[in-house]
Amino acid sequence: MISMNGIVSSVKILKYSERPLFFFKLDDVSCLIAGHSLNFLADVEDGMRIAVAGEYNSRKQFVVKKYAVIGETRIMMEFEMMIGNY
């Protein structure tokens, strides 16, 4: 398994299904994520730094098996904003 980290950009939904498929760029690398993709959507937005682990497919796209947000996730930031307003 290959690991890398970088800044997320261009998050897009490619396939709506029981297990949605998302495309995103990690620096200049094209990435796909299907496993835990809904969690990924809740945790990550453009401009965040993440670490990923996975493998390249035949089309030179990096297929993400695991990811971790470096710093606060999107949900954590929204929760803190909500608590801060009370």
trRosetta pair geometry for C-beta under 8 A, 3 or more apart (Angstrom, degrees):
i j d omega theta_ij theta_ji phi_ij phi_ji
1 53 5.1 37 156 174 121 104
1 54 6.6 -19 -156 -91 92 7
1 55 6.5 -86 -123 -57 59 85
1 65 6.7 -80 -135 41 125 139
2 53 6.9 169 84 -152 40 59
2 54 6.6 -34 59 73 82 46
2 55 6.3 117 16 -100 99 45
2 56 7.3 19 24 -22 146 85
2 62 7.6 -100 82 -138 124 109
3 51 6.6 14 -177 177 106 97
3 52 6.8 177 -147 92 63 45
3 53 4.4 -25 -94 -97 87 83
4 26 6.7 119 105 127 116 138
4 29 7.0 61 96 19 157 162
4 51 7.4 -175 99 -150 32 62
4 52 6.1 -12 62 59 74 87
4 62 7.7 -60 35 -148 130 161
5 26 7.8 -117 -171 -178 23 122
5 49 6.6 40 169 177 105 90
5 50 6.5 -153 -144 103 79 39
5 51 4.1 -34 -90 -98 106 71
5 52 7.1 152 -92 13 51 66
5 70 6.7 56 -160 -29 133 137
6 26 4.4 114 64 169 119 82
6 27 3.8 -84 -168 -29 150 101
6 29 7.3 129 33 26 154 109
6 49 7.0 -127 137 -139 17 72
6 50 7.4 -18 61 57 50 66
7 26 7.3 146 66 -157 34 53
7 27 6.1 89 42 -73 76 65
7 47 6.4 -20 -169 -146 106 29
7 48 7.2 155 -148 80 63 28
7 49 5.7 -40 -90 -91 63 66
8 11 6.5 24 163 -56 114 104
8 24 5.5 -13 -157 168 95 134
8 25 7.2 131 -160 76 46 57
8 26 6.2 -24 -95 -99 59 66
8 44 5.5 68 6 176 176 118
8 45 7.3 146 92 106 129 21
8 46 6.0 -131 108 -119 86 36
8 47 6.9 -39 67 28 78 23
8 48 5.2 1 30 59 117 79
8 49 7.7 -165 -4 -89 83 17
8 50 5.8 42 -44 9 112 116
9 24 7.0 146 72 -173 34 85
9 25 4.7 -26 68 66 86 108
9 46 5.2 53 -121 -139 54 94
9 47 7.3 67 -85 -50 76 48
10 23 7.3 -44 128 119 97 91
10 24 5.9 152 85 -145 71 54
10 25 4.6 51 42 3 117 107
10 46 7.3 88 -18 -103 30 110
11 22 6.4 -9 -165 -177 84 118
11 23 7.5 157 -151 86 37 53
11 24 4.5 -5 -97 -97 65 109
11 41 7.6 143 170 -114 136 72
11 44 7.0 158 -87 111 146 103
11 45 7.0 -100 9 -139 147 42
11 46 6.3 -134 2 -59 102 79
12 22 6.8 153 79 -158 42 68
12 23 4.8 -13 62 61 95 98
12 24 7.2 166 18 -75 65 58
13 16 6.5 41 159 -65 127 77
13 20 6.1 -42 -145 -177 103 124
13 21 7.5 108 -166 78 59 54
13 22 5.9 -43 -103 -103 51 73
13 23 8.0 -179 -92 20 5 78
14 21 4.6 -54 66 101 105 102
14 22 6.6 164 8 -113 89 17
14 23 5.1 82 -44 -21 117 104
14 32 7.5 -34 14 -129 148 100
15 20 6.2 173 89 -153 67 56
15 21 4.0 36 38 32 106 110
16 20 5.8 -14 -120 -110 40 99
17 20 6.1 161 44 -82 64 48
17 21 7.5 30 27 -10 109 87
19 34 5.4 50 149 174 107 97
19 35 7.4 -11 -163 -85 120 43
19 37 6.9 106 180 21 65 122
20 34 7.2 -166 95 -138 38 65
20 37 4.9 -138 79 102 85 139
20 38 6.6 100 33 -61 117 80
20 41 7.9 12 83 -32 140 137
21 32 6.4 -12 -172 -166 97 103
21 33 7.6 161 -154 81 53 40
21 34 4.9 -20 -102 -93 75 92
21 37 6.7 -116 -104 -95 21 164
22 32 7.1 151 81 -155 50 53
22 33 5.1 -15 61 60 99 88
22 34 7.6 173 20 -79 69 43
22 37 5.0 160 -1 -154 110 114
22 40 6.3 -152 44 94 153 134
22 41 6.7 -175 -76 -67 151 95
23 30 7.0 -21 -164 -168 100 89
23 31 7.1 144 -159 81 52 53
23 32 5.9 -25 -100 -98 64 69
24 31 5.3 -24 69 67 75 103
24 33 7.3 -6 18 6 108 109
24 44 7.7 -9 -106 122 172 137
25 28 6.8 -17 -173 -129 112 19
25 29 6.8 141 -161 69 64 44
25 30 6.2 -36 -103 -98 72 49
25 31 6.9 148 -112 16 19 90
26 29 4.9 -24 65 63 88 102
26 31 5.2 49 -7 -22 107 136
26 50 7.1 -90 -120 67 113 101
26 52 6.4 -98 -88 11 164 136
26 62 7.2 -58 32 61 125 144
29 62 5.3 25 158 -4 119 134
30 60 7.4 72 52 113 114 79
30 61 4.9 -66 107 -121 105 82
30 62 6.8 153 87 17 51 81
31 52 6.8 2 -138 142 148 176
31 54 7.8 113 -146 50 100 148
31 61 6.8 144 -114 -179 19 82
31 62 4.5 -34 -105 72 77 99
31 63 7.6 157 -160 -87 66 19
31 64 5.6 44 -178 -36 114 110
32 57 7.6 -3 32 -3 133 133
32 61 5.3 47 -11 147 109 127
32 62 7.2 171 22 83 68 48
32 63 5.2 -22 67 -109 101 65
32 64 6.7 -165 85 12 44 83
33 36 7.1 -57 171 74 114 78
33 37 5.1 153 118 -98 91 86
33 40 5.4 83 111 -38 150 172
33 63 7.7 140 -87 -165 44 53
33 64 4.2 -26 -90 59 95 120
33 67 7.0 -21 -111 -27 146 135
34 37 5.5 -41 -151 -40 23 126
35 64 7.8 -142 53 102 91 76
35 65 6.6 19 53 -143 138 49
36 39 4.5 -43 -176 42 86 120
36 40 5.9 101 122 -31 82 93
36 67 7.4 -162 96 30 131 101
37 40 5.1 -48 -147 33 37 119
37 41 6.5 42 153 -22 66 99
38 41 5.6 -46 -149 32 36 114
38 42 6.6 33 151 -15 63 104
39 42 5.7 -59 -151 40 34 109
39 43 6.0 22 155 -14 69 116
40 43 5.9 -65 -140 43 27 105
40 44 5.6 -24 -179 21 68 119
40 64 8.0 99 -99 99 148 145
40 67 6.3 63 -107 51 104 148
41 44 7.2 -64 -108 50 16 81
42 73 7.5 29 122 161 75 124
42 74 6.5 -160 158 69 43 113
42 75 5.3 20 160 -51 96 118
43 67 7.9 156 88 106 143 119
43 69 5.4 -144 165 -40 113 133
43 73 4.1 -61 -147 -150 78 118
43 74 5.7 144 -177 23 19 92
43 75 6.4 -45 -95 2 52 102
44 48 5.3 -142 -147 60 74 143
44 50 6.1 -13 -112 -58 128 141
44 67 7.6 -39 -47 141 141 145
44 69 6.3 -163 -83 -90 84 110
44 73 7.3 -61 -59 -145 50 81
44 74 6.4 -113 -24 -18 7 117
45 48 5.9 97 58 -17 57 117
45 74 5.1 98 -15 -88 106 131
48 69 6.2 -33 164 -142 131 101
48 70 7.8 156 167 51 83 73
48 71 7.2 -144 -154 62 90 117
48 74 7.4 -87 -59 -54 149 89
49 69 7.6 103 84 -166 56 60
49 70 4.4 -48 106 59 102 117
49 71 6.4 81 53 7 100 116
50 67 5.5 2 173 -173 128 105
50 68 6.5 159 -161 81 78 42
50 69 5.3 -46 -104 -105 88 49
50 70 6.2 -174 -102 2 27 84
51 67 6.9 156 84 -157 51 55
51 68 4.9 -7 57 58 98 95
51 70 6.1 88 -20 -49 92 105
52 62 7.2 95 114 139 139 129
52 64 4.8 -68 -161 -124 124 109
52 66 6.9 156 -157 87 52 57
52 67 4.8 -16 -103 -103 78 82
52 68 7.9 -172 -75 23 40 62
53 64 7.4 90 64 -152 39 67
53 65 5.8 -56 100 60 81 95
53 66 4.4 5 49 55 105 102
53 67 7.6 -161 21 -73 67 42
54 62 5.7 111 83 170 121 83
54 63 5.0 -151 170 92 131 55
54 64 4.4 -120 -38 -114 147 28
54 65 4.4 153 -99 -1 80 82
54 66 7.2 -177 -56 27 79 61
55 62 7.5 176 97 -151 21 61
55 63 5.7 -13 66 55 70 99
55 65 7.3 44 1 -26 81 117
56 60 6.0 -12 -169 -136 119 39
56 61 6.9 143 -152 71 67 31
56 62 5.7 -43 -93 -96 66 58
56 63 7.2 138 -124 9 15 82
57 60 7.4 -73 70 -2 64 14
57 61 5.2 -8 39 58 107 85
57 62 8.0 -171 3 -94 78 12
57 63 5.3 78 -40 -31 103 118
64 67 5.6 16 178 -54 132 106
69 72 7.3 -39 130 113 130 18
69 73 4.8 136 44 -86 163 77
72 76 4.3 -129 -167 89 96 129
72 77 5.3 113 128 -56 128 87
72 80 7.8 -32 -161 -4 151 139
73 76 4.7 100 54 4 76 103
73 77 7.2 -142 95 -4 42 86
74 77 5.8 -56 -151 36 32 111
74 78 6.4 28 154 -15 67 107
75 78 5.8 -56 -146 40 32 109
75 79 6.1 35 155 -21 66 108
76 79 5.7 -56 -147 36 29 113
76 80 6.4 29 155 -18 64 107
77 80 5.8 -55 -149 36 30 111
77 81 6.5 31 153 -19 64 105
78 81 5.6 -52 -148 35 33 112
78 82 6.4 35 152 -21 65 105
79 82 5.6 -54 -149 35 31 113
79 83 6.3 28 154 -15 66 106
80 83 5.8 -53 -143 40 32 108
80 84 6.0 36 155 -24 65 110
81 84 5.6 -56 -145 37 29 116
81 85 6.7 33 155 -26 61 103
82 85 6.1 -55 -158 25 30 111
82 86 7.8 28 148 -22 58 100
83 86 6.1 -55 -165 22 41 111
